[in-house]
Amino acid sequence: MRRLYLVLLLALASSSYTALAQVTVSGFVQDARSGERLAGAMVSAGVTGTTTNTYGFYSLRVPSGALQVQVRYLGYTPLSFSAPTLRRDTLITLQLQPLENELREVTVTAEKVTDLQQANRLSMRSAELKQLPRLMGEADAVKALQLMPGVQAGREGSSDMHVRGGGPDQNLILLDGVPVYNVSHLLGMFSVFNPDAIKNVDLVKGGFPAPYGGRLSSIMDVQLKEGNNQQFSGEGAVGLISSKLLLEGPIRNEKTSYLVAARRTYLDALAAAAAALNGEKMSNYNFYDINTKINHTFSATDRLYLSVYGGQDKFSDKDEYAGQNQQEEQQFKMRWGNATSALRWNHIFGPRLFSNLTLTHSRYSFSQDTESSTIQSENKTQRQTEYSSSIKDWGAKADFDFAATARHSIRFGGSYTYHNFSPESTTLRTDTLTLTSDSFSTIRAHEFYTYADDRLQLSERLQATIGLHFSGFAVNGAFYTSLQPRLALGYTSAKGISIRASYATMAQYLHLLSNTSTGTPTDIWVPATDKVKPQRSWQTTLGAAASLAQNKLELTSDLYYKEMQDVAEFKDGGDFIGDFIRSGPETNFANFAAPPYETRIASGKGWSYGWETMLRKRQGRTTGWLAYTLAWSWRQLDSINHNQKYPYTYDSRHSIALVANHQLNERWSLGSSWVYRTGFATTLPLTRYKALEDPTAYRPGTYSPTIETADYLGERNNYRMPSYHRLDLSLTHTKKKNWGERSWNLSVYNAYNHKNPYYLYLSSTGSSTSSPRRLYQKSLFPVLPSVSYGFKF
């Protein structure tokens, strides 16, 4: 017994000595020229290593004494230095020097793709976005992610993303940590993210870390630049339809910096000029957005950020008609936009505990106004119809990173959001009356979550992340909760091949009801209520990753399976606003004074599965990737398609994306992308038949019945559109100037002018209703060249 006590005492003394012999090195990794903190940088000391978090913070537990530290980050010169003998915890800020051109040939090896945190995650930098071909002269973050495996674009030109068989509402899109509910400018041709202001874009498709929740399919995290705290600088561009300008710099000293980025289209000015030349009235459209950010460093352990975004689209059209005894005028206006703000405080409580506290606000609103007037025999009648929808959020969240040991780190935190929904409001005004219909004038809801995850280095080759996310939602007297376990495992072989597996459950308390016939601005965000359940899902993945050609190439491959419950969409004929817009002011008010949305939607289940792979090169004179996705996506909703399963509208069996960028020399670079996908599913009539207009009202001998021709649709999504494919090209010329740098970019969208399907329709070949019909295809974009002029100073 005494020997056992002696052994235990020696073990305890040994562990205490080991603990005392450990010190913590922590701090931030940042750009030496601008002061930007770098997320995802690799920091290692001996056999111990870590990556910086979203805010550039790292923490390492290492043996005391002399220390050899190495820091690597793609596009920056590696940093390697010997730290002095360390006897206590030390805070060190690590400065990295950017390469002259972060995508040119370098001798640096990229990070090995063995980090478990990178599984199911796609990342892009601002410089990579700008090398891609541009639609109408604008580089775009969402368009770039649509070229990645597992990510499906919606209709051509749209900013929708369908990730692993999910809908566009199942993507949590964050701008500096704040949700953005509509990311479309110009009806989807551009996104709301100004590429000049972007630092990083991350897309998480599965194996969701515990801090993330609230959506079923993906997390798109857009991080903005912080503002140069070393010197004043700026950049901008002038394109065919829009221009932009970014300014950043320090305020008085290095402790405070600012960033302002603004963008506006001048389509309205071009339309006015064309109208003046042609003598015809034309539609009026414009959008703008502005990003502002200011941050102040109070000390080595405290930093405060304020980030604000605002943007809006406006569209208007006016028609006039003059007859012999009558004059008519109709004016149509539509506007939509987002506003977000975040106040964030970073604080280091100790060398091993980092915290981030954030206050957030987000707002999205859509409104539509149609006015008409008729003058006949000196009598004037007026009619106005209005429709609006909005969502407003106020929230607070706290996130903590704790480095327990060299092989063990913990994240934990929580969040609260107060939602204010105004799903649908319609108003009709005439000379004699005003009628208003609110499906719900306001719905207030409370959402919260708390989480914790534990990242463990179980051995030199085996790592695991075990997490738990608990969320709740209170609305209309109903209270929903969800306990969501998360698990990720990764094993790295001696040859550097990484095998990873993950399992995650998710809950989503919001639904996006889509009017697919009218475009994304009219889609409405609604909450789960006591009558509509929240969406839920689980997803499992199995994948492998390897670094090839001396770590210059990354090869990844993943299998996934996902099931979703209580997904919702409008029933057939339930999207009344589509008919309202098409019919305009002549629509009877009774047709659009609709019952609450809860009675007009169907819910059910969905599931998707597939395989995706990508070979990517992120360094050297030639960069790019080849991505392939094989996927299936299904839905089965109550009262739709006779309760039988059917392919999801954006189900596409095969998708290929080939992206290549090449630096010809110091001044010239080429960019290209080619995409292919099998056609989306759509519903077409199978046959036609004759039917009474109103069979219940007909009585023999009373009147002659009206015979109508009706379509028999059969199963939902019973037809496949033709395959979609497109080639985009770009050529950029850059030249150094005394004041900075200027560049010209020439891009060609749809270079070989392929007529891709936007939608299909049947039309009779003759004037009779019995004439045979043919299938026609409507295409949106032909070959579209564009040119833009950019500058930096």
C-alpha positions in Angstrom: 0.0 0.0 0.0 2.8 2.4 0.9 4.4 1.7 -2.5 1.1 2.6 -4.2 0.9 5.9 -2.3 4.5 6.6 -3.2 3.8 6.0 -6.9 0.7 8.3 -6.8 2.7 11.0 -5.0 5.5 10.8 -7.6 3.0 11.0 -10.4 1.3 14.0 -8.8 4.6 15.7 -8.3 5.6 14.9 -11.9 2.3 16.4 -13.3 2.7 19.5 -11.1 6.2 20.0 -12.3 5.1 19.6 -15.9 2.3 22.1 -15.4 4.8 24.5 -13.8 7.2 24.0 -16.7 4.5 25.1 -19.2 4.0 28.7 -20.2 1.5 30.3 -22.5 2.5 32.4 -25.5 -0.5 34.3 -26.9 -1.3 37.4 -28.9 -2.4 38.5 -32.4 -1.1 37.8 -35.9 -1.5 40.9 -38.2 -0.5 42.5 -41.4 2.7 44.6 -40.9 1.6 47.2 -43.4 -2.0 47.7 -42.6 -2.5 46.4 -39.1 -5.2 44.0 -40.3 -5.5 41.0 -38.0 -5.3 37.7 -39.9 -7.7 34.9 -39.3 -6.6 31.3 -40.0 -2.8 31.9 -39.7 -0.8 28.9 -38.7 1.3 29.5 -35.5 3.6 26.7 -34.3 6.3 26.2 -31.7 8.1 22.9 -31.9 5.5 20.1 -32.2 2.8 22.4 -30.8 0.6 24.4 -33.3 -2.6 26.3 -33.6 -4.5 28.6 -36.0 -5.6 32.1 -35.2 -9.4 32.6 -34.6 -11.7 34.9 -36.5 -10.1 38.0 -34.8 -6.5 36.9 -35.4 -5.9 35.7 -31.8 -3.7 32.7 -31.0 -2.7 31.0 -27.7 -0.1 28.2 -27.3 0.9 26.2 -24.3 4.6 25.5 -24.6 7.5 24.3 -22.5 9.3 27.2 -20.7 12.7 28.2 -22.0 14.0 29.2 -25.4 11.3 28.9 -28.2 11.4 28.7 -32.0 8.2 30.2 -33.4 7.0 29.8 -37.0 4.1 31.7 -38.6 2.6 30.8 -42.0 -0.2 32.5 -43.9 -0.8 32.2 -47.7 0.2 35.4 -49.5 2.6 36.5 -46.7 6.3 35.9 -46.1 6.8 33.2 -43.5 8.0 34.4 -40.1 10.5 32.3 -38.1 12.3 33.6 -35.0 13.8 32.5 -31.7 11.9 33.9 -28.8 14.0 34.7 -25.6 13.9 32.3 -22.7 10.3 32.3 -21.4 9.7 31.8 -17.7 6.1 33.2 -17.6 3.1 33.7 -19.8 3.9 36.2 -22.6 1.9 38.3 -25.0 3.5 38.6 -28.4 2.0 40.4 -31.5 3.3 38.7 -34.7 3.7 40.9 -37.8 3.7 39.3 -41.3 4.9 41.1 -44.4 2.6 40.7 -47.4 4.2 39.6 -50.7 4.1 42.1 -53.5 1.5 40.0 -55.3 0.0 37.3 -53.0 -1.0 35.1 -55.9 2.3 35.1 -57.8 5.0 32.5 -57.8 6.3 32.1 -54.2 8.6 29.7 -52.4 6.2 29.5 -49.5 4.4 26.2 -48.9 0.7 26.6 -48.3 -1.0 25.3 -45.1 -1.5 21.5 -45.1 -5.2 20.6 -45.4 -5.1 18.5 -42.3 -6.7 20.9 -39.8 -10.1 19.5 -38.7 -11.5 23.1 -38.6 -11.1 23.4 -42.3 -13.2 20.3 -43.1 -16.4 21.2 -44.9 -15.2 24.8 -45.1 -14.4 26.9 -48.3 -12.4 30.1 -47.9 -11.6 32.9 -50.4 -9.6 36.1 -50.0 -10.4 39.5 -51.6 -7.5 39.2 -54.1 -8.8 35.8 -55.3 -12.3 37.2 -55.8 -10.9 40.0 -58.0 -9.1 37.6 -60.3 -12.3 36.0 -61.4 -14.2 37.2 -64.6 -16.7 39.9 -63.8 -20.3 40.3 -64.7 -20.9 44.0 -65.8 -17.5 44.9 -64.4 -18.2 43.8 -60.8 -16.3 41.1 -58.9 -18.7 39.3 -56.6 -18.3 37.1 -53.5 -21.6 35.2 -54.0 -20.9 34.5 -57.7 -17.4 33.2 -56.7 -18.9 30.8 -54.1 -21.4 29.5 -56.7 -18.3 28.0 -58.5 -17.5 25.8 -55.5 -18.4 22.2 -55.1 -21.7 21.5 -53.3 -22.9 25.0 -54.1 -25.6 25.5 -56.7 -26.6 28.8 -58.2 -30.3 29.6 -58.6 -31.7 31.1 -61.8 -29.1 32.7 -64.1 -27.8 36.0 -62.7 -29.3 35.4 -59.3 -27.4 35.7 -55.9 -29.2 32.7 -54.5 -27.2 29.7 -53.2 -28.5 26.2 -52.8 -26.0 24.3 -50.7 -26.1 20.5 -50.6 -29.8 20.5 -51.7 -31.0 23.2 -49.3 -33.0 26.3 -50.1 -31.8 29.9 -50.2 -33.3 30.6 -46.8 -31.2 27.8 -45.2 -28.0 29.8 -45.5 -27.0 32.0 -42.6 -25.2 34.9 -44.3 -23.2 37.1 -41.9 -21.6 40.5 -42.5 -19.1 41.1 -39.7 -21.2 38.7 -37.6 -24.6 40.2 -38.4 -27.3 38.3 -40.3 -28.2 39.7 -43.8 -31.6 38.6 -45.1 -31.4 39.6 -48.7 -28.1 39.7 -50.6 -29.3 40.9 -54.0 -28.6 44.0 -55.9 -30.0 44.5 -59.4 -32.5 41.6 -59.0 -29.6 39.3 -58.2 -27.0 40.3 -60.7 -24.8 41.7 -58.0 -24.6 40.9 -54.3 -24.6 43.5 -51.5 -20.9 42.7 -50.6 -18.5 45.3 -52.0 -15.4 43.2 -52.9 -13.0 46.1 -52.1 -14.1 46.1 -48.5 -13.9 42.3 -48.0 -11.0 40.7 -46.1 -12.2 37.0 -46.1 -15.2 35.0 -47.1 -15.8 31.6 -45.4 -18.5 29.1 -46.4 -19.2 26.2 -44.0 -21.3 23.4 -45.6 -21.4 20.7 -43.0 -19.8 19.5 -39.8 -21.0 22.8 -38.3 -18.9 24.0 -35.3 -21.0 24.6 -32.1 -20.9 28.4 -32.3 -23.0 28.3 -35.5 -26.8 27.6 -35.7 -30.1 28.9 -36.9 -29.9 27.6 -40.5 -29.9 24.1 -42.0 -27.5 24.2 -44.9 -24.6 26.6 -44.7 -22.9 29.5 -43.0 -21.5 32.3 -45.2 -19.3 34.5 -43.0 -18.1 37.7 -44.7 -15.4 39.6 -42.8 -14.7 43.2 -43.7 -11.3 44.9 -43.6 -10.6 46.7 -40.4 -9.1 49.8 -41.9 -5.4 50.6 -42.4 -3.9 51.9 -39.1 -0.5 52.6 -40.7 -1.2 55.0 -43.5 -3.9 56.6 -45.6 -4.9 54.7 -48.7 -7.7 54.1 -51.1 -8.9 52.2 -54.1 -11.9 52.3 -56.5 -13.2 51.5 -59.9 -15.4 52.9 -62.6 -17.5 50.4 -64.6 -20.2 50.4 -67.2 -23.1 50.7 -64.8 -21.6 51.4 -61.4 -18.6 53.0 -59.6 -17.1 52.5 -56.2 -14.6 54.1 -53.9 -12.9 52.9 -50.7 -10.9 55.1 -48.3 -9.1 53.9 -45.1 -6.4 55.1 -42.8 -5.4 56.0 -39.2 -7.0 58.7 -37.1 -4.2 60.7 -35.4 -2.2 57.6 -34.5 -2.0 53.8 -35.0 -4.5 53.1 -32.2 -7.6 54.2 -34.3 -8.4 53.5 -37.9 -11.4 53.9 -40.2 -12.7 52.4 -43.4 -15.4 53.9 -45.7 -16.5 52.0 -48.9 -19.3 53.3 -51.1 -20.8 52.0 -54.4 -23.6 53.3 -56.7 -25.0 52.4 -60.0 -25.9 55.1 -62.6 -28.4 53.1 -64.6 -31.0 55.8 -63.8 -28.8 58.5 -65.4 -28.1 56.3 -68.4 -31.9 55.7 -68.8 -32.7 59.4 -68.5 -30.1 60.2 -71.2 -31.5 57.5 -73.5 -35.0 58.7 -72.9 -34.0 62.3 -73.8 -32.4 61.0 -77.0 -35.3 58.7 -78.0 -38.1 60.8 -76.7 -39.5 57.8 -74.9 -40.1 57.1 -71.2 -37.9 54.4 -69.7 -37.8 52.4 -66.5 -35.7 53.9 -63.7 -33.4 51.8 -61.6 -30.5 52.4 -59.2 -28.9 50.9 -56.1 -26.3 52.1 -53.6 -24.5 50.6 -50.6 -22.0 51.9 -48.1 -19.8 50.2 -45.5 -18.2 52.1 -42.7 -16.0 50.7 -40.0 -14.0 52.2 -37.2 -11.9 50.5 -34.6 -9.8 51.7 -31.6 -7.1 49.9 -29.7 -7.3 50.8 -26.0 -4.5 48.5 -24.9 -2.8 45.3 -25.9 -5.8 43.4 -24.4 -8.7 45.6 -25.5 -10.0 46.7 -28.9 -13.4 48.1 -30.0 -15.0 47.9 -33.4 -18.0 49.6 -34.9 -19.3 48.3 -38.3 -22.3 49.8 -40.2 -23.8 48.8 -43.5 -26.7 50.3 -45.5 -27.9 49.7 -49.0 -31.1 50.0 -51.1 -32.4 49.2 -54.6 -35.1 51.3 -56.2 -37.0 50.5 -59.4 -39.8 52.6 -61.0 -41.7 52.5 -64.2 -44.4 54.8 -65.7 -46.9 54.1 -68.5 -49.2 56.5 -70.2 -52.1 55.9 -72.6 -54.2 58.5 -74.4 -57.3 57.5 -76.3 -60.0 59.4 -78.0 -62.0 60.2 -74.9 -59.8 58.8 -72.1 -56.3 59.3 -70.7 -54.7 56.7 -68.4 -51.5 56.9 -66.4 -49.9 54.1 -64.2 -46.8 54.4 -62.1 -45.1 51.4 -60.4 -42.4 51.7 -57.7 -40.5 49.0 -55.9 -37.7 49.3 -53.3 -35.8 46.9 -51.0 -32.7 47.1 -48.9 -30.7 46.1 -45.8 -29.2 47.9 -42.9 -26.8 46.2 -40.4 -24.6 47.4 -37.5 -22.3 45.7 -35.0 -20.5 47.1 -32.0 -17.8 44.6 -31.0 -15.4 44.5 -28.1 -12.4 42.1 -28.1 -10.8 41.5 -24.7 -8.1 39.2 -23.4 -8.8 38.2 -19.9 -5.6 36.3 -19.6 -3.0 34.6 -21.9 -5.4 31.7 -22.4 -8.8 33.3 -22.4 -10.0 35.5 -25.3 -13.5 37.1 -25.4 -15.6 38.8 -28.0 -18.8 40.7 -27.0 -21.1 42.0 -29.8 -24.2 44.1 -30.0 -26.0 43.7 -33.4 -28.9 45.2 -35.4 -30.2 44.0 -38.8 -33.1 45.2 -40.9 -34.5 44.1 -44.2 -37.6 45.7 -45.9 -39.4 45.5 -49.1 -42.2 47.7 -50.4 -44.2 48.1 -53.6 -46.5 50.8 -54.7 -48.7 51.0 -57.8 -50.7 54.1 -58.6 -53.1 54.6 -61.5 -55.3 57.5 -62.6 -57.9 57.7 -65.3 -59.4 60.9 -66.8 -62.6 60.5 -68.9 -65.0 63.3 -69.8 -63.4 65.6 -67.2 -63.9 62.9 -64.5 -60.7 61.7 -62.7 -60.5 58.5 -60.7 -57.4 57.3 -58.8 -56.4 54.0 -57.4 -53.3 53.0 -55.3 -52.2 49.6 -54.0 -49.4 49.1 -51.6 -47.6 46.0 -50.4 -44.8 45.8 -47.8 -42.8 43.3 -45.8 -40.0 43.6 -43.3 -37.9 42.0 -40.6 -35.9 43.7 -37.8 -33.5 42.2 -35.3 -31.7 43.4 -32.2 -29.3 41.1 -30.6 -26.3 40.5 -28.3 -23.8 37.7 -28.2 -20.7 36.6 -26.3 -18.0 34.3 -27.5 -15.0 32.9 -25.5 -11.9 31.0 -26.6 -10.0 29.2 -23.8 -6.7 27.4 -24.4 -6.7 24.8 -21.7 -3.5 22.9 -22.7 -1.3 22.5 -25.8 -3.7 19.8 -27.0 -7.0 21.0 -25.6 -9.0 24.2 -26.4 -12.6 25.1 -25.5 -15.0 27.6 -27.1 -18.2 28.6 -25.4 -20.7 31.4 -25.5 -24.3 32.5 -26.1 -26.6 34.8 -28.0 -30.0 36.5 -27.7 -32.0 38.0 -30.6 -35.3 40.0 -30.5 -37.1 39.6 -33.8 -39.8 41.9 -35.1 -41.6 40.6 -38.2 -44.1 42.4 -40.5 -44.7 39.6 -43.0 -47.3 41.1 -45.2 -49.3 44.3 -45.3 -51.5 45.3 -48.2 -53.5 48.5 -48.7 -55.9 49.7 -51.4 -56.8 53.3 -51.7 -59.4 54.8 -54.1 -61.3 58.1 -54.3 -63.9 56.8 -51.9 -62.3 54.2 -49.6 -59.2 52.8 -48.0 -58.9 49.1 -47.2 -56.0 47.5 -45.3 -55.1 43.8 -44.9 -52.4 42.6 -42.5 -51.8 38.8 -42.4 -50.1 39.8 -39.1 -49.3 43.5 -38.5 -46.4 42.5 -36.3 -45.0 39.2 -34.9 -42.5 39.5 -32.1 -40.2 36.6 -31.3 -37.3 35.8 -29.0 -34.5 33.6 -30.0 -31.5 32.5 -28.0 -28.7 29.9 -28.0 -25.8 28.8 -25.9 -23.0 26.5 -27.0 -19.7 24.9 -26.0 -17.2 22.8 -28.0 -14.0 21.0 -27.0 -11.2 20.7 -29.5 -8.9 17.8 -28.6 -5.6 16.6 -30.1 -6.0 13.0 -29.0 -2.7 12.0 -30.5 -0.2 13.2 -33.0 -2.5 12.0 -35.8 -6.0 11.9 -34.3 -8.1 15.0 -33.4 -11.7 15.5 -32.4 -14.1 18.3 -31.9 -17.1 17.6 -29.6 -19.7 20.2 -29.3 -23.2 21.0 -28.1 -25.5 23.8 -29.3 -28.8 24.5 -27.4 -31.3 27.0 -28.9 -34.8 28.2 -28.1 -37.5 30.3 -29.8 -40.5 31.9 -28.2 -43.4 33.2 -30.4 -47.2 33.6 -30.1 -47.3 31.7 -26.8 -45.3 28.7 -28.3 -41.8 27.8 -27.1 -39.5 25.6 -29.1 -36.2 24.2 -28.0 -33.5 22.2 -29.8 -30.5 20.4 -28.4 -28.0 19.9 -31.2 -25.0 17.6 -30.7 -22.0 18.2 -33.0 -19.1 15.8 -33.6 -16.1 15.9 -35.9 -13.2 13.4 -36.1 -10.0 13.7 -38.1 -7.1 11.4 -38.7 -3.9 12.3 -40.6 -1.7 9.5 -42.0 2.1 9.6 -42.1 1.9 10.6 -45.7 -0.2 13.6 -44.9 -3.6 12.3 -46.1 -6.4 13.4 -43.8 -9.6 11.4 -43.2 -12.4 13.3 -41.6 -16.0 12.5 -40.5 -18.7 14.7 -39.0 -22.2 14.7 -37.7 -24.3 17.7 -36.9 -27.9 18.5 -36.1 -29.5 22.0 -36.8 -32.7 23.9 -36.1 -34.1 26.9 -38.0 -36.9 29.0 -36.7 -37.4 31.1 -39.8 -39.0 30.3 -43.2 -38.5 32.2 -46.5 -41.7 31.9 -48.6 -40.7 32.3 -52.2 -42.7 33.8 -55.0 -40.5 32.2 -57.7 -42.4 33.8 -60.5 -41.7 37.4 -59.4 -38.0 37.4 -58.2 -36.3 37.4 -54.9 -37.2 40.8 -53.5 -40.8 39.8 -53.0 -39.9 36.7 -51.0 -41.1 37.1 -47.4 -39.4 36.1 -44.1 -41.8 34.6 -41.6 -41.2 32.9 -38.2 -42.2 29.5 -36.9 -45.4 30.0 -34.9 -47.8 28.0 -32.8 -49.2 26.7 -36.2 -45.9 26.4 -38.2 -43.1 24.3 -36.9 -39.4 25.2 -37.1 -37.2 23.4 -39.6 -34.8 20.7 -38.4 -32.1 18.7 -40.0 -29.2 16.3 -39.4 -26.2 15.8 -41.7 -23.3 13.4 -41.8 -20.2 13.6 -43.9 -17.2 11.5 -44.7 -14.2 12.9 -46.5 -10.5 13.0 -47.3 -8.0 15.7 -48.0 -4.4 15.7 -49.2 -1.7 18.1 -50.1 0.1 17.3 -53.4 3.0 18.6 -55.4 5.0 19.8 -52.3 1.8 21.3 -50.8 1.0 23.5 -53.9 -2.2 21.5 -54.6 -5.1 20.7 -52.3 -7.3 17.7 -53.1 -10.5 17.3 -51.2 -13.4 14.8 -51.6 -16.5 14.5 -49.5 -19.6 12.3 -49.3 -22.7 13.7 -47.5 -26.2 12.8 -46.5 -28.7 15.3 -45.1 -32.3 15.0 -43.9 -34.6 18.0 -43.3 -38.0 18.1 -41.5 -40.8 20.7 -41.6 -39.4 22.6 -44.6 -42.2 24.9 -46.0 -43.3 26.6 -49.2 -46.4 28.1 -50.6 -49.2 25.8 -51.7 -50.2 25.9 -55.3 -51.8 29.3 -55.8 -50.8 30.4 -52.3 -48.3 33.1 -53.4 -51.0 35.8 -54.0 -48.4 38.6 -54.4 -47.3 37.0 -57.7 -50.8 37.5 -59.2 -51.0 40.9 -57.6 -47.9 42.1 -59.3 -48.8 40.6 -62.6 -52.3 42.0 -62.6 -51.3 45.4 -61.3 -53.8 47.9 -60.0 -56.8 46.2 -61.6 -56.6 43.3 -59.2 -59.7 42.9 -57.0 -58.8 43.7 -53.4 -60.4 40.4 -52.3 -57.9 38.6 -54.4 -54.9 39.9 -52.4 -56.5 40.5 -49.0 -55.2 37.0 -48.2 -55.6 34.9 -45.1 -52.5 34.5 -42.8 -49.5 32.9 -44.5 -49.9 30.0 -42.0 -52.9 28.7 -43.9 -51.3 29.1 -47.4 -48.1 27.0 -46.9 -47.4 23.3 -47.0 -44.7 21.6 -45.0 -43.0 18.3 -45.1 -39.6 16.7 -45.4 -36.6 16.9 -47.7 -33.4 15.0 -48.1 -30.3 15.2 -50.2 -27.1 13.3 -50.7 -24.1 13.4 -53.0 -20.4 13.4 -53.6 -18.2 16.5 -54.2 -14.5 16.8 -55.0 -12.1 19.7 -55.7 -8.5 20.1 -56.8 -7.3 23.5 -56.0 -4.1 25.5 -56.5 -3.7 28.7 -54.5 -0.1 29.7 -55.2 2.2 30.2 -58.2 1.7 32.0 -61.5 -1.3 29.8 -62.3 -4.1 29.4 -59.7 -7.6 28.1 -59.7 -9.6 24.9 -59.1 -11.6 22.1 -60.7 -14.7 21.1 -58.8 -17.3 18.4 -59.5 -20.5 17.6 -57.7 -22.8 14.6 -58.1 -26.0 15.3 -56.1 -29.6 14.3 -55.5 -32.2 16.5 -53.7 -35.8 15.6 -52.9 -39.0 17.0 -51.3 -42.1 15.5 -49.9 -44.7 18.0 -48.7 -48.3 17.6 -47.5 -50.9 18.3 -50.1 -48.4 18.8 -52.9 -47.8 16.2 -55.6 -50.4 13.9 -54.0 -48.1 13.6 -51.0 -45.5 11.8 -53.1 -41.8 12.7 -53.2 -40.6 14.9 -56.1 -37.2 16.4 -57.1 -36.4 19.7 -55.6 -36.7 22.6 -58.1 -32.9 23.2 -58.0 -31.9 19.5 -58.1 -29.1 19.1 -60.6 -27.4 15.8 -61.0 -24.0 16.9 -62.3 -22.2 20.1 -61.7 -18.7 21.1 -62.9 -16.7 24.3 -62.4 -13.3 24.9 -63.9 -11.5 28.1 -62.8 -8.1 29.2 -64.0 -6.1 32.4 -63.5 -2.7 33.0 -64.9 -0.2 35.8 -64.3 1.4 36.4 -67.7 3.9 39.0 -66.4 4.1 41.9 -64.0 1.4 43.7 -65.9 -0.9 41.2 -67.6 -3.1 38.5 -66.1 -5.8 36.2 -67.5 -8.9 34.8 -65.8 -11.4 32.3 -66.9 -14.2 30.1 -65.5 -16.4 27.5 -67.2 -19.4 26.0 -65.5 -21.7 23.2 -66.5 -24.7 21.7 -64.8 -27.6 19.4 -65.8 -30.9 21.1 -66.1 -33.2 22.1 -63.2 -36.5 20.5 -62.6 -39.7 22.3 -63.7 -43.4 21.5 -64.1 -45.0 21.3 -67.6 -48.5 20.2 -68.6 -48.8 16.7 -69.8 -52.0 17.1 -71.7 -55.1 19.4 -72.1 -58.8 18.7 -71.5 -62.2 20.4 -71.7 -63.9 21.3 -68.5 -66.9 23.4 -67.2 -65.9 26.8 -65.9 -67.9 26.2 -62.7 -69.3 22.7 -62.5 -71.0 23.2 -59.1 -73.1 26.1 -60.4 -74.4 24.4 -63.6 -77.9 23.1 -63.7 -79.4 21.5 -66.8 -81.8 23.7 -68.7 -80.8 26.9 -66.9 -78.1 28.3 -69.2 -75.5 27.2 -71.6 -72.3 26.1 -69.7 -69.0 27.7 -70.4 -66.4 25.3 -71.6 -62.8 26.0 -70.6 -59.6 24.4 -71.7 -57.5 23.3 -68.8 -54.0 21.8 -68.4 -53.3 18.6 -66.6 -49.9 19.0 -64.9 -49.3 15.5 -63.5 -46.4 15.2 -61.1 -44.6 18.3 -59.8 -41.2 19.0 -61.4 -41.9 16.4 -64.1 -39.6 17.8 -66.7 -35.9 18.7 -66.9 -34.7 21.9 -68.5 -31.8 21.7 -70.9 -28.3 21.7 -69.5 -26.6 24.9 -68.5 -23.1 25.8 -69.5 -21.2 29.1 -69.8 -17.6 30.4 -70.3 -16.4 33.7 -68.8 -13.1 35.3 -69.6 -11.2 38.3 -68.3 -8.0 40.2 -69.1 -6.4 42.6 -66.6 -3.6 45.1 -67.3 -2.0 46.7 -64.2 0.5 49.4 -64.2 2.5 51.1 -61.4 2.2 54.9 -61.2 3.9 57.6 -59.1 0.6 57.9 -57.1 -0.1 54.2 -56.8 -1.5 51.7 -59.3 -4.1 51.7 -62.0 -5.7 48.7 -63.8 -8.0 48.0 -66.7 -10.2 44.9 -66.7 -11.9 43.5 -69.8 -14.4 40.7 -69.0 -16.7 38.7 -71.2 -19.7 36.9 -69.7 -21.0 33.9 -71.7 -18.2 34.2 -74.1 -19.5 31.7 -76.7 -23.1 33.1 -76.5 -24.8 30.0 -75.3 -28.6 30.4 -74.9 -29.1 29.1 -71.4 -32.7 28.4 -70.2 -34.2 30.9 -67.8 -37.6 29.4 -67.9 -39.7 27.2 -70.3 -43.2 27.8 -71.6 -45.8 26.3 -73.9 -47.4 28.3 -76.7 -50.0 27.4 -79.3 -48.9 27.4 -82.9 -52.2 28.7 -84.1 -55.0 31.0 -83.0 -57.4 28.3 -81.9 -57.3 26.9 -78.4 -57.2 23.4 -79.9 -54.0 24.2 -81.9 -51.0 22.2 -81.0 -48.5 23.8 -78.7 -44.7 24.0 -78.8 -42.2 24.2 -76.0 -40.2 27.5 -76.0 -37.2 28.6 -74.0 -36.6 32.0 -72.5 -33.0 33.0 -72.2 -31.7 35.9 -70.2 -28.1 36.8 -71.0 -26.3 36.7 -74.4 -22.6 37.3 -74.6 -21.9 40.4 -72.4 -18.6 42.2 -72.6 -17.7 44.8 -69.9 -14.8 47.0 -69.1 -13.8 48.7 -65.8 -11.0 51.0 -64.7 -9.6 50.5 -61.2 -7.1 52.4 -59.1 -5.2 52.2 -55.8 -3.3 54.9 -54.0 
